[in-house]
Amino acid sequence: MTKIHELLRTGTTYSFEFFPPKDEAMEQVLARTLRTLEPLGPSYVSVTYGAGGSTRERTHELVVSIDQATTMTAMAHLTCAGHTRAELVEIVGRYRDAGVENILALGGDVPQDAGLPPGELRHAIELVHLVRELGDFSIGVAVHPEPHPRSSSIEADREHAAAKLAAADFPLTQCFFDARHYFDLVASLRTLGVDKPVVAGIMPATRLSSIERMASMQGSEFPQWLREKLEAVGDDPKAVRAVGIAEATTLCRTLLDGGAPGLHFYTLNRSSATREIYQALGLTPAV
Ligand SMILES: Cc1cc2nc3c(=O)[nH]c(=O)nc-3n(C[C@H](O)[C@H](O)[C@H](O)COP(=O)(O)OP(=O)(O)OC[C@H]3O[C@@H](n4cnc5c(N)ncnc54)[C@H](O)[C@@H]3O)c2cc1C
């Protein structure tokens, strides 16, 4: 078993994010993706959580099965919105008992039509403290380069992130398309006294409509220059994909050259974009 903050001390990490499949067809897609990506030797992989508990069992099962049945180390995402403290204690306790060592402690956004109460913990920092009390976990948190859409100002968001990081072990960033946002975030956190390694979240723009929708939902700017490059080949999905992958590769290089200690790929349960970027970066292991 492996703790992620310890891995970050030994060198650059490369990690992949998956979500728990909803049905059998999606299960098969994910099983194929895991088989294809495992030989790349990721430092760790993570599994998302449906805020309010919609994937409670599925996230648990997938995390435990990756940890136990593959060579990969898994991190469980967990959100506090919509949960009571007692529910969170039970969920974290089950991970501890199953030998899971890594948890990403998040706020989460419960869908408005879910009809759930807001939850007893108001912010992710409270979940970090709770997870810390319950076991010897490596605890990650989310940070928002652009910043988080609900924050009152960028300064307030950075200060909340710094406070959260005083308690957590490492941050993963929300995705962004311009390296400037990442470097601004790291500089602000350093000014606020945070010296923890800031892992960059990477989402390749392989389909214009879906990436724009996702970017706006999470408060990331989708830059005009990238839109123009994708629109220039807009009639040809293969060419759009190739441009998106080339731009994501350039972003990864800029981040690594600028000192990013880790790259976390939002795979959307597919393997090919991540594999191609890996190859372009020269990271594919020799077979
Ligand atoms: C790497 C990554 C993985 C993610 N995985 C998931 C997932 O699996 N499932 C899911 O549902 N969502 C996930 N999200 C989305 C995340 O849940 C949302 O972005 C959520 O709105 C904020 O989460 P947070 O952990 O940053 O929350 P928080 O740290 O609670 O911050 C939320 C807002 O509250 C503010 N704030 C924080 N502390 C305080 C305070 N003490 N007082 C006042 N304001 C405060 C912050 O500035 C921010 O505006 C992920 C995001 C990232 C970046």
The ligand as an SDF file (V2000), in Angstrom:
LIG
                    3D

 53 58  0  0  0  0  0  0  0  0999 V2000
   -9.5450   17.2850   -8.1700 C   0  0  0  0  0  0  0  0  0  0  0  0
  -11.0310   17.4500   -7.9610 C   0  0  0  0  0  0  0  0  0  0  0  0
  -11.8190   16.3210   -7.7670 C   0  0  0  0  0  0  0  0  0  0  0  0
  -13.1910   16.4540   -7.5400 C   0  0  0  0  0  0  0  0  0  0  0  0
  -13.9430   15.3220   -7.3500 N   0  0  0  0  0  0  0  0  0  0  0  0
  -15.2670   15.4300   -7.0880 C   0  0  0  0  0  0  0  0  0  0  0  0
  -16.0480   14.2680   -6.8210 C   0  0  0  0  0  0  0  0  0  0  0  0
  -15.5540   13.1480   -6.8300 O   0  0  0  0  0  0  0  0  0  0  0  0
  -17.3640   14.4480   -6.5570 N   0  0  0  0  0  0  0  0  0  0  0  0
  -17.9330   15.6920   -6.5200 C   0  0  0  0  0  0  0  0  0  0  0  0
  -19.1440   15.7780   -6.2600 O   0  0  0  0  0  0  0  0  0  0  0  0
  -17.2220   16.8050   -6.7650 N   0  0  0  0  0  0  0  0  0  0  0  0
  -15.8940   16.7100   -7.0340 C   0  0  0  0  0  0  0  0  0  0  0  0
  -15.1570   17.8400   -7.2800 N   0  0  0  0  0  0  0  0  0  0  0  0
  -15.8330   19.1350   -7.3040 C   0  0  0  0  0  0  0  0  0  0  0  0
  -15.9290   19.8000   -5.9120 C   0  0  0  0  0  0  0  0  0  0  0  0
  -16.7210   19.0030   -5.0520 O   0  0  0  0  0  0  0  0  0  0  0  0
  -16.5860   21.1600   -6.1330 C   0  0  0  0  0  0  0  0  0  0  0  0
  -15.7200   22.0080   -6.8530 O   0  0  0  0  0  0  0  0  0  0  0  0
  -17.0920   21.8210   -4.8700 C   0  0  0  0  0  0  0  0  0  0  0  0
  -17.9670   22.8920   -5.2450 O   0  0  0  0  0  0  0  0  0  0  0  0
  -16.0000   22.4500   -4.0400 C   0  0  0  0  0  0  0  0  0  0  0  0
  -15.2640   21.5100   -3.4330 O   0  0  0  0  0  0  0  0  0  0  0  0
  -14.0380   21.9020   -2.4660 P   0  0  0  0  0  0  0  0  0  0  0  0
  -13.5570   20.6380   -1.9310 O   0  0  0  0  0  0  0  0  0  0  0  0
  -13.1020   22.8520   -3.0930 O   0  0  0  0  0  0  0  0  0  0  0  0
  -14.8900   22.6800   -1.3130 O   0  0  0  0  0  0  0  0  0  0  0  0
  -14.5090   23.7180   -0.1850 P   0  0  0  0  0  0  0  0  0  0  0  0
  -13.0900   23.6700    0.1910 O   0  0  0  0  0  0  0  0  0  0  0  0
  -15.5190   23.5240    0.8840 O   0  0  0  0  0  0  0  0  0  0  0  0
  -14.7680   25.1260   -0.9230 O   0  0  0  0  0  0  0  0  0  0  0  0
  -16.0180   25.4380   -1.5140 C   0  0  0  0  0  0  0  0  0  0  0  0
  -16.2180   26.9550   -1.4780 C   0  0  0  0  0  0  0  0  0  0  0  0
  -16.3090   27.3870   -0.1230 O   0  0  0  0  0  0  0  0  0  0  0  0
  -15.2970   28.3590    0.1620 C   0  0  0  0  0  0  0  0  0  0  0  0
  -14.8170   28.0940    1.5220 N   0  0  0  0  0  0  0  0  0  0  0  0
  -13.9830   27.1010    1.9090 C   0  0  0  0  0  0  0  0  0  0  0  0
  -13.7810   27.1630    3.2490 N   0  0  0  0  0  0  0  0  0  0  0  0
  -14.5350   28.1950    3.7000 C   0  0  0  0  0  0  0  0  0  0  0  0
  -14.7640   28.7530    4.9720 C   0  0  0  0  0  0  0  0  0  0  0  0
  -14.1840   28.2540    6.0730 N   0  0  0  0  0  0  0  0  0  0  0  0
  -15.6090   29.8310    5.0620 N   0  0  0  0  0  0  0  0  0  0  0  0
  -16.2160   30.3310    3.9620 C   0  0  0  0  0  0  0  0  0  0  0  0
  -16.0200   29.8360    2.7180 N   0  0  0  0  0  0  0  0  0  0  0  0
  -15.2010   28.7900    2.5950 C   0  0  0  0  0  0  0  0  0  0  0  0
  -14.2300   28.1770   -0.8950 C   0  0  0  0  0  0  0  0  0  0  0  0
  -13.5200   29.3760   -1.1410 O   0  0  0  0  0  0  0  0  0  0  0  0
  -15.0720   27.7640   -2.0900 C   0  0  0  0  0  0  0  0  0  0  0  0
  -15.6270   28.8790   -2.7190 O   0  0  0  0  0  0  0  0  0  0  0  0
  -13.7880   17.7480   -7.5120 C   0  0  0  0  0  0  0  0  0  0  0  0
  -12.9840   18.8850   -7.7360 C   0  0  0  0  0  0  0  0  0  0  0  0
  -11.6280   18.7420   -7.9470 C   0  0  0  0  0  0  0  0  0  0  0  0
  -10.7830   19.9630   -8.1850 C   0  0  0  0  0  0  0  0  0  0  0  0
  1  2  1  0
  2  3  1  0
  2 52  2  0
  3  4  2  0
  4  5  1  0
  4 50  1  0
  5  6  2  0
  6  7  1  0
  6 13  1  0
  7  8  2  0
  7  9  1  0
  9 10  1  0
 10 11  2  0
 10 12  1  0
 12 13  2  0
 13 14  1  0
 14 15  1  0
 14 50  1  0
 15 16  1  0
 16 17  1  0
 16 18  1  0
 18 19  1  0
 18 20  1  0
 20 21  1  0
 20 22  1  0
 22 23  1  0
 23 24  1  0
 24 25  2  0
 24 26  1  0
 24 27  1  0
 27 28  1  0
 28 29  2  0
 28 30  1  0
 28 31  1  0
 31 32  1  0
 32 33  1  0
 33 34  1  0
 33 48  1  0
 34 35  1  0
 35 36  1  0
 35 46  1  0
 36 37  1  0
 36 45  1  0
 37 38  2  0
 38 39  1  0
 39 40  1  0
 39 45  2  0
 40 41  1  0
 40 42  2  0
 42 43  1  0
 43 44  2  0
 44 45  1  0
 46 47  1  0
 46 48  1  0
 48 49  1  0
 50 51  2  0
 51 52  1  0
 52 53  1  0
M  END
$$$$
